[in-house]
Amino acid sequence: MSTKEKLYIIVPAYNEEENLDLIINQWYPIIEDIGEDSRLVIIDDGSKDHTYDILLKAQEQHPLLQPLSRMEVMALRFYLVIAMP
């Protein structure tokens, strides 16, 4: 049985619209090299700028990029708590 390598890089972002290109260009090639099961997860932590919109647009060119909004993370936490006995 062979194991496939997988890596998730999780980056928090708050008002980072000016830095997203740098962040994506720095980390995305690493994810791409490891394989299609890996992800670059960038979590917008309630930014007041256009961070989340830029992430959604960047995802079109970077399919291994997974943008998450603060609300999505809060929902995931909620469901994880409910799922735990």
Backbone as a chain_set.jsonl record, in Angstrom:
{"seq": "MSTKEKLYIIVPAYNEEENLDLIINQWYPIIEDIGEDSRLVIIDDGSKDHTYDILLKAQEQHPLLQPLSRMEVMALRFYLVIAMP", "coords": {"N": [[0.837, -1.178, 0.0], [0.695, 2.094, -0.975], [1.428, 5.349, 0.234], [0.06, 8.464, -0.34], [1.43, 11.646, -0.601], [0.392, 14.511, 1.227], [-0.418, 17.846, 1.926], [-1.534, 20.517, 3.873], [-1.455, 23.892, 3.928], [-2.104, 26.441, 6.08], [-3.122, 29.712, 6.216], [-3.698, 32.604, 7.982], [-5.536, 35.599, 7.24], [-5.864, 39.038, 7.422], [-7.087, 41.94, 6.297], [-5.329, 41.865, 4.03], [-5.144, 42.446, 1.313], [-3.216, 43.682, -0.301], [-1.045, 42.038, -0.05], [-1.62, 39.486, -0.885], [-0.915, 38.378, -3.412], [1.839, 37.966, -3.101], [1.825, 36.142, -0.943], [0.393, 33.958, -2.049], [2.022, 33.359, -4.289], [4.317, 32.574, -2.981], [3.64, 30.267, -1.456], [1.966, 28.58, -3.006], [3.355, 27.144, -5.126], [4.663, 25.144, -3.65], [2.569, 23.591, -2.669], [1.508, 22.743, -5.12], [3.628, 21.161, -6.08], [3.593, 19.023, -4.305], [1.129, 17.753, -4.69], [-2.203, 16.946, -5.982], [-3.939, 16.483, -3.867], [-3.313, 18.235, -1.911], [-3.608, 21.448, -0.265], [-3.706, 25.014, -0.278], [-4.806, 26.861, 2.16], [-6.389, 29.771, 2.807], [-7.505, 31.852, 5.234], [-9.795, 34.292, 5.583], [-10.039, 36.582, 8.018], [-12.286, 38.242, 8.727], [-11.775, 40.611, 7.303], [-11.708, 44.11, 6.447], [-11.157, 45.09, 4.023], [-10.791, 44.108, 0.575], [-9.979, 41.467, 0.72], [-11.157, 38.805, 0.787], [-12.662, 38.73, -1.597], [-10.633, 38.972, -3.49], [-9.258, 36.616, -3.005], [-11.174, 34.731, -3.831], [-11.244, 35.293, -6.561], [-8.586, 34.697, -7.228], [-8.619, 31.993, -6.872], [-9.68, 30.971, -9.183], [-7.526, 30.781, -10.934], [-5.841, 29.239, -9.47], [-6.405, 26.279, -8.581], [-5.885, 24.699, -6.322], [-6.01, 26.353, -4.235], [-7.75, 27.248, -1.374], [-9.96, 29.366, -0.339], [-11.32, 30.619, 2.695], [-13.926, 32.122, 4.508], [-14.39, 34.063, 7.509], [-16.92, 33.48, 8.537], [-17.464, 30.982, 7.381], [-15.564, 29.414, 8.675], [-16.437, 29.649, 11.301], [-18.875, 28.284, 11.086], [-17.934, 25.711, 10.446], [-16.593, 25.076, 12.837], [-18.779, 25.009, 14.588], [-20.248, 22.799, 13.565], [-18.373, 20.79, 13.977], [-18.243, 20.707, 16.766], [-20.833, 19.871, 17.364], [-20.756, 17.354, 16.222], [-19.051, 15.948, 17.817], [-19.018, 13.568, 20.44]], "CA": [[0.0, 0.0, 0.0], [1.487, 3.318, -1.031], [0.787, 6.531, 0.801], [0.165, 9.653, -1.149], [1.734, 12.806, 0.226], [-0.641, 15.522, 1.269], [-0.054, 18.94, 2.822], [-2.412, 21.674, 3.939], [-0.848, 25.077, 4.523], [-3.195, 27.315, 6.508], [-2.612, 31.065, 6.415], [-4.725, 33.589, 8.331], [-5.379, 36.862, 6.515], [-6.716, 40.142, 7.864], [-6.743, 43.135, 5.508], [-4.091, 41.515, 3.328], [-5.338, 42.512, -0.135], [-1.979, 44.091, -0.976], [-0.016, 41.013, 0.133], [-2.09, 38.153, -1.292], [-0.097, 37.847, -4.522], [3.094, 37.488, -2.514], [1.529, 34.943, -0.145], [0.038, 32.863, -2.957], [3.2, 33.007, -5.087], [5.306, 31.941, -2.111], [3.22, 28.974, -0.946], [1.248, 27.738, -3.966], [4.219, 26.162, -5.809], [4.94, 24.026, -2.74], [1.362, 22.773, -2.704], [1.433, 22.139, -6.452], [4.647, 20.118, -6.185], [3.243, 17.866, -3.482], [0.083, 17.002, -5.388], [-3.573, 17.441, -6.081], [-4.664, 16.332, -2.605], [-2.851, 19.273, -0.999], [-4.333, 22.714, -0.381], [-3.3, 26.258, 0.375], [-6.029, 27.389, 2.756], [-6.218, 31.129, 3.33], [-8.707, 32.185, 5.982], [-10.035, 35.724, 5.772], [-10.506, 36.723, 9.39], [-13.144, 39.414, 8.886], [-11.119, 41.796, 6.729], [-12.531, 45.245, 6.03], [-10.8, 45.401, 2.635], [-11.304, 43.156, -0.413], [-9.186, 40.24, 0.817], [-11.902, 37.597, 0.418], [-12.993, 38.813, -3.029], [-9.397, 38.713, -4.24], [-8.998, 35.184, -2.861], [-12.098, 34.003, -4.703], [-10.786, 35.507, -7.938], [-7.324, 33.97, -7.372], [-8.927, 30.556, -6.908], [-9.933, 30.604, -10.58], [-6.233, 30.454, -11.533], [-5.121, 28.358, -8.543], [-7.44, 25.368, -8.091], [-5.548, 24.117, -5.019], [-6.225, 27.413, -3.242], [-9.057, 27.134, -0.731], [-10.275, 30.505, 0.529], [-12.405, 30.471, 3.654], [-14.272, 33.348, 5.223], [-14.548, 33.879, 8.951], [-18.217, 32.837, 8.769], [-17.344, 29.562, 7.034], [-14.789, 28.778, 9.74], [-17.321, 29.56, 12.47], [-19.834, 27.209, 10.815], [-17.209, 24.444, 10.577], [-16.395, 24.827, 14.269], [-20.084, 24.647, 15.134], [-20.579, 21.421, 13.184], [-17.433, 19.876, 14.628], [-18.654, 20.577, 18.162], [-22.038, 19.051, 17.381], [-20.413, 15.985, 15.829], [-18.291, 15.281, 18.889], [-19.9, 13.029, 21.511]], "C": [[0.881, 1.241, 0.0], [0.703, 4.475, -0.422], [1.081, 7.733, -0.076], [0.442, 10.84, -0.234], [0.642, 13.848, 0.104], [-0.198, 16.591, 2.273], [-1.108, 20.026, 2.725], [-1.634, 22.791, 4.622], [-1.991, 26.032, 4.824], [-2.611, 28.669, 6.883], [-3.778, 31.97, 6.81], [-4.465, 34.89, 7.578], [-6.369, 37.885, 7.059], [-6.24, 41.403, 7.155], [-5.429, 42.956, 4.76], [-4.202, 41.659, 1.813], [-4.061, 42.869, -0.894], [-0.896, 43.013, -0.927], [-0.403, 39.639, -0.405], [-1.291, 37.562, -2.438], [1.202, 37.258, -3.999], [2.87, 36.18, -1.749], [1.251, 33.749, -1.056], [1.252, 32.415, -3.767], [4.282, 32.32, -4.262], [4.91, 30.506, -1.77], [2.601, 28.045, -1.975], [2.16, 26.742, -4.704], [4.559, 24.943, -4.943], [3.767, 23.044, -2.764], [1.25, 22.037, -4.032], [2.409, 20.986, -6.606], [4.264, 18.854, -5.42], [2.113, 17.067, -4.113], [-1.308, 17.542, -5.213], [-4.397, 17.279, -4.817], [-4.259, 17.373, -1.571], [-3.622, 20.56, -1.246], [-3.568, 23.838, 0.305], [-4.595, 26.89, 0.856], [-5.715, 28.763, 3.329], [-7.55, 31.543, 3.939], [-8.779, 33.691, 6.173], [-10.714, 35.908, 7.117], [-11.299, 38.02, 9.589], [-12.547, 40.699, 8.348], [-12.127, 42.858, 6.329], [-12.233, 45.633, 4.581], [-11.37, 44.312, 1.718], [-10.546, 41.83, -0.406], [-9.954, 39.02, 0.306], [-12.259, 37.593, -1.066], [-11.782, 38.485, -3.897], [-9.052, 37.225, -4.168], [-9.905, 34.362, -3.769], [-11.684, 34.125, -6.164], [-9.502, 34.702, -8.198], [-7.558, 32.469, -7.478], [-9.203, 30.081, -8.336], [-8.642, 30.16, -11.274], [-5.438, 29.438, -10.707], [-6.117, 27.382, -7.909], [-7.136, 24.7, -6.748], [-5.615, 25.144, -3.895], [-7.632, 27.256, -2.685], [-9.281, 28.339, 0.178], [-11.426, 30.162, 1.474], [-12.663, 31.824, 4.297], [-14.395, 33.033, 6.707], [-15.862, 33.149, 9.269], [-18.174, 31.345, 8.444], [-16.594, 28.803, 8.126], [-15.653, 28.624, 10.992], [-18.345, 28.44, 12.289], [-19.161, 25.845, 10.955], [-16.982, 24.088, 12.045], [-17.687, 24.352, 14.915], [-20.409, 23.183, 14.824], [-19.614, 20.412, 13.787], [-17.824, 19.649, 16.086], [-19.885, 19.688, 18.276], [-21.713, 17.582, 17.105], [-19.662, 15.222, 16.911], [-19.235, 14.785, 19.982], [-19.644, 13.699, 22.842]], "O": [[1.72, 1.411, 0.885], [-0.518, 4.56, -0.55], [2.217, 7.968, -0.488], [-0.227, 11.02, 0.784], [0.052, 14.046, -0.958], [0.331, 16.271, 3.338], [-1.525, 20.408, 1.632], [-1.205, 22.646, 5.767], [-2.758, 26.391, 3.931], [-1.734, 28.772, 7.741], [-4.745, 32.092, 6.058], [-3.316, 35.242, 7.31], [-7.568, 37.619, 7.144], [-5.126, 41.874, 7.384], [-4.531, 43.794, 4.849], [-3.419, 41.045, 1.09], [-3.856, 42.403, -2.014], [0.069, 43.075, -1.689], [0.415, 38.719, -0.381], [-1.015, 36.363, -2.439], [1.613, 36.174, -4.414], [3.637, 35.229, -1.895], [1.802, 32.665, -0.86], [1.486, 31.216, -3.914], [5.08, 31.558, -4.806], [5.759, 29.614, -1.792], [2.702, 26.827, -1.832], [1.764, 25.591, -4.888], [4.723, 23.838, -5.46], [3.952, 21.831, -2.865], [0.936, 20.847, -4.064], [2.074, 19.954, -7.188], [4.58, 17.745, -5.848], [2.132, 15.836, -4.079], [-1.565, 18.451, -4.423], [-5.462, 17.885, -4.703], [-4.806, 17.392, -0.468], [-4.218, 20.741, -2.308], [-2.888, 23.642, 1.313], [-5.385, 27.394, 0.058], [-4.881, 28.9, 4.223], [-8.579, 31.581, 3.264], [-7.933, 34.289, 6.839], [-11.834, 35.442, 7.326], [-11.018, 38.795, 10.503], [-12.798, 41.773, 8.897], [-13.25, 42.552, 5.927], [-12.971, 46.414, 3.981], [-12.352, 43.663, 2.079], [-10.484, 41.148, -1.429], [-9.439, 38.278, -0.53], [-12.165, 36.554, -1.721], [-11.901, 37.803, -4.915], [-8.607, 36.641, -5.156], [-9.455, 33.408, -4.404], [-11.767, 33.155, -6.917], [-9.349, 34.098, -9.26], [-6.774, 31.758, -8.108], [-8.98, 28.913, -8.656], [-8.669, 29.259, -12.112], [-4.475, 28.85, -11.198], [-6.618, 27.638, -6.814], [-8.048, 24.186, -6.101], [-5.312, 24.836, -2.743], [-8.595, 27.144, -3.443], [-8.847, 28.341, 1.329], [-12.385, 29.495, 1.085], [-11.732, 32.574, 4.593], [-14.491, 31.871, 7.101], [-15.907, 32.302, 10.162], [-18.778, 30.537, 9.149], [-16.954, 27.674, 8.459], [-15.606, 27.593, 11.662], [-18.649, 27.723, 13.243], [-19.747, 24.921, 11.519], [-17.157, 22.938, 12.445], [-17.685, 23.402, 15.698], [-20.796, 22.424, 15.712], [-20.009, 19.283, 14.077], [-17.744, 18.526, 16.584], [-19.974, 18.852, 19.175], [-22.321, 16.683, 17.685], [-19.645, 13.991, 16.914], [-20.144, 15.503, 20.398], [-20.292, 13.367, 23.834]]}, "num_chains": 1, "name": "protein.A"}
